[in-house]
Amino acid sequence: VLLTGDRHQLEDLSTKIRYGYLFKGYRKDSFYWEILIIYRKVALVALLVFSNDWDRRVLVLTALALLLGFLEIHVLVQPFNSRTLNSIDGYSQLTATTTLYLGLYYISHSLSNGARVVVFLLM
């Protein structure tokens, strides 16, 4: 909200001093990306806090949908100035998503103990 009004003045020294930590490293058209990362984290925490009575599998599937949605947005926008940073952030989100996906197998009761050990080692 604060940067939206100043988005045309992102190169001004006063704006860089005041809000530079929020948009430095991002492309000019992705000045809002740090806020989106905060929203992703808040959404995951809210999901965990307010879903006490949900089945664990439903909770994991909902978290997976949320993470996959944010990963898709990241792939489409490519918000960082550097290709390396885009790759690192994308792999980071993919790792979190894969960990949740493998955790879904781990908490299911349809796997044998040996398969659960293999899934645990993969995580």
C-alpha positions as YAML, in Angstrom:
chain: A
units: angstrom
residues:
- id: 1
  name: VAL
  ca: [0.00, 0.00, 0.00]
- id: 2
  name: LEU
  ca: [2.82, 2.37, 0.88]
- id: 3
  name: LEU
  ca: [4.74, 1.64, -2.31]
- id: 4
  name: THR
  ca: [1.73, 1.86, -4.60]
- id: 5
  name: GLY
  ca: [1.59, 5.64, -4.24]
- id: 6
  name: ASP
  ca: [5.35, 5.95, -4.73]
- id: 7
  name: ARG
  ca: [5.73, 3.35, -7.48]
- id: 8
  name: HIS
  ca: [6.61, 6.00, -10.08]
- id: 9
  name: GLN
  ca: [9.28, 7.43, -7.79]
- id: 10
  name: LEU
  ca: [11.15, 4.22, -6.94]
- id: 11
  name: GLU
  ca: [14.43, 5.71, -8.21]
- id: 12
  name: ASP
  ca: [14.19, 8.78, -5.95]
- id: 13
  name: LEU
  ca: [16.74, 8.76, -3.13]
- id: 14
  name: SER
  ca: [14.14, 9.42, -0.42]
- id: 15
  name: THR
  ca: [12.00, 6.50, -1.62]
- id: 16
  name: LYS
  ca: [15.04, 4.20, -1.77]
- id: 17
  name: ILE
  ca: [16.05, 5.17, 1.77]
- id: 18
  name: ARG
  ca: [12.54, 4.72, 3.13]
- id: 19
  name: TYR
  ca: [11.36, 1.60, 1.26]
- id: 20
  name: GLY
  ca: [14.40, 0.23, -0.55]
- id: 21
  name: TYR
  ca: [14.56, -2.93, 1.56]
- id: 22
  name: LEU
  ca: [11.13, -3.89, 0.18]
- id: 23
  name: PHE
  ca: [11.91, -3.68, -3.54]
- id: 24
  name: LYS
  ca: [15.70, -3.82, -3.98]
- id: 25
  name: GLY
  ca: [16.63, -6.79, -6.15]
- id: 26
  name: TYR
  ca: [13.28, -6.92, -7.89]
- id: 27
  name: ARG
  ca: [12.39, -5.72, -11.37]
- id: 28
  name: LYS
  ca: [10.68, -2.32, -11.46]
- id: 29
  name: ASP
  ca: [7.32, -3.82, -12.38]
- id: 30
  name: SER
  ca: [7.61, -6.29, -9.47]
- id: 31
  name: PHE
  ca: [8.16, -3.75, -6.70]
- id: 32
  name: TYR
  ca: [5.33, -5.38, -4.71]
- id: 33
  name: TRP
  ca: [6.89, -8.88, -4.60]
- id: 34
  name: GLU
  ca: [8.18, -8.75, -1.00]
- id: 35
  name: ILE
  ca: [4.65, -8.02, 0.17]
- id: 36
  name: LEU
  ca: [3.39, -11.03, -1.81]
- id: 37
  name: ILE
  ca: [5.97, -13.22, -0.05]
- id: 38
  name: ILE
  ca: [4.71, -11.95, 3.30]
- id: 39
  name: TYR
  ca: [1.11, -12.71, 2.24]
- id: 40
  name: ARG
  ca: [2.16, -16.26, 1.33]
- id: 41
  name: LYS
  ca: [3.70, -16.80, 4.75]
- id: 42
  name: VAL
  ca: [0.75, -15.25, 6.59]
- id: 43
  name: ALA
  ca: [-1.68, -17.41, 4.58]
- id: 44
  name: LEU
  ca: [0.21, -20.59, 5.49]
- id: 45
  name: VAL
  ca: [0.37, -19.66, 9.17]
- id: 46
  name: ALA
  ca: [-3.32, -18.73, 9.19]
- id: 47
  name: LEU
  ca: [-4.15, -22.04, 7.53]
- id: 48
  name: LEU
  ca: [-2.26, -23.92, 10.24]
- id: 49
  name: VAL
  ca: [-3.70, -21.89, 13.11]
- id: 50
  name: PHE
  ca: [-7.35, -21.86, 12.05]
- id: 51
  name: SER
  ca: [-7.65, -25.44, 10.82]
- id: 52
  name: ASN
  ca: [-7.34, -27.37, 14.05]
- id: 53
  name: ASP
  ca: [-10.41, -29.51, 13.41]
- id: 54
  name: TRP
  ca: [-9.54, -30.35, 9.78]
- id: 55
  name: ASP
  ca: [-8.31, -33.73, 8.72]
- id: 56
  name: ARG
  ca: [-4.52, -33.61, 8.27]
- id: 57
  name: ARG
  ca: [-4.76, -34.74, 4.65]
- id: 58
  name: VAL
  ca: [-7.20, -31.94, 3.81]
- id: 59
  name: LEU
  ca: [-4.90, -29.46, 5.53]
- id: 60
  name: VAL
  ca: [-1.88, -30.64, 3.54]
- id: 61
  name: LEU
  ca: [-3.82, -30.59, 0.26]
- id: 62
  name: THR
  ca: [-5.01, -27.04, 0.97]
- id: 63
  name: ALA
  ca: [-1.46, -25.93, 1.80]
- id: 64
  name: LEU
  ca: [-0.24, -27.64, -1.39]
- id: 65
  name: ALA
  ca: [-2.81, -25.76, -3.46]
- id: 66
  name: LEU
  ca: [-1.73, -22.50, -1.86]
- id: 67
  name: LEU
  ca: [1.98, -23.15, -2.46]
- id: 68
  name: LEU
  ca: [1.42, -24.33, -6.02]
- id: 69
  name: GLY
  ca: [-0.58, -21.18, -6.73]
- id: 70
  name: PHE
  ca: [2.22, -18.95, -5.46]
- id: 71
  name: LEU
  ca: [4.80, -21.03, -7.34]
- id: 72
  name: GLU
  ca: [2.84, -20.58, -10.57]
- id: 73
  name: ILE
  ca: [2.67, -16.83, -10.02]
- id: 74
  name: HIS
  ca: [6.44, -16.79, -9.41]
- id: 75
  name: VAL
  ca: [7.12, -18.71, -12.63]
- id: 76
  name: LEU
  ca: [4.91, -16.36, -14.64]
- id: 77
  name: VAL
  ca: [6.20, -13.09, -13.15]
- id: 78
  name: GLN
  ca: [9.92, -13.88, -12.62]
- id: 79
  name: PRO
  ca: [10.19, -10.92, -10.22]
- id: 80
  name: PHE
  ca: [13.94, -10.75, -9.56]
- id: 81
  name: ASN
  ca: [16.53, -8.79, -11.53]
- id: 82
  name: SER
  ca: [18.73, -11.86, -11.66]
- id: 83
  name: ARG
  ca: [17.97, -15.17, -13.33]
- id: 84
  name: THR
  ca: [19.89, -16.87, -10.51]
- id: 85
  name: LEU
  ca: [17.68, -15.33, -7.83]
- id: 86
  name: ASN
  ca: [14.56, -16.33, -9.77]
- id: 87
  name: SER
  ca: [15.86, -19.90, -9.94]
- id: 88
  name: ILE
  ca: [16.80, -20.02, -6.25]
- id: 89
  name: ASP
  ca: [13.41, -18.72, -5.13]
- id: 90
  name: GLY
  ca: [11.59, -21.05, -7.51]
- id: 91
  name: TYR
  ca: [13.57, -24.07, -6.28]
- id: 92
  name: SER
  ca: [12.94, -23.01, -2.71]
- id: 93
  name: GLN
  ca: [9.19, -22.96, -3.27]
- id: 94
  name: LEU
  ca: [9.37, -26.24, -5.18]
- id: 95
  name: THR
  ca: [11.26, -27.83, -2.27]
- id: 96
  name: ALA
  ca: [8.60, -26.72, 0.22]
- id: 97
  name: THR
  ca: [5.87, -28.04, -2.07]
- id: 98
  name: THR
  ca: [7.65, -31.37, -2.58]
- id: 99
  name: THR
  ca: [8.21, -31.74, 1.16]
- id: 100
  name: LEU
  ca: [4.49, -31.26, 1.80]
- id: 101
  name: TYR
  ca: [3.61, -33.69, -0.98]
- id: 102
  name: LEU
  ca: [5.91, -36.38, 0.42]
- id: 103
  name: GLY
  ca: [4.59, -35.64, 3.89]
- id: 104
  name: LEU
  ca: [1.12, -36.46, 2.62]
- id: 105
  name: TYR
  ca: [2.32, -39.95, 1.78]
- id: 106
  name: TYR
  ca: [4.05, -40.19, 5.12]
- id: 107
  name: ILE
  ca: [0.89, -39.42, 7.13]
- id: 108
  name: SER
  ca: [-1.31, -41.72, 5.06]
- id: 109
  name: HIS
  ca: [-1.88, -45.08, 6.63]
- id: 110
  name: SER
  ca: [-1.79, -46.96, 3.34]
- id: 111
  name: LEU
  ca: [2.03, -47.20, 3.21]
- id: 112
  name: SER
  ca: [4.02, -50.03, 4.71]
- id: 113
  name: ASN
  ca: [6.66, -49.26, 7.32]
- id: 114
  name: GLY
  ca: [9.43, -49.76, 4.77]
- id: 115
  name: ALA
  ca: [7.80, -47.32, 2.35]
- id: 116
  name: ARG
  ca: [7.36, -44.80, 5.15]
- id: 117
  name: VAL
  ca: [11.09, -45.01, 5.90]
- id: 118
  name: VAL
  ca: [11.90, -44.39, 2.20]
- id: 119
  name: VAL
  ca: [9.56, -41.35, 2.11]
- id: 120
  name: PHE
  ca: [11.11, -40.08, 5.34]
- id: 121
  name: LEU
  ca: [14.61, -40.39, 3.90]
- id: 122
  name: LEU
  ca: [13.54, -38.54, 0.74]
- id: 123
  name: MET
  ca: [12.24, -35.68, 2.83]
...
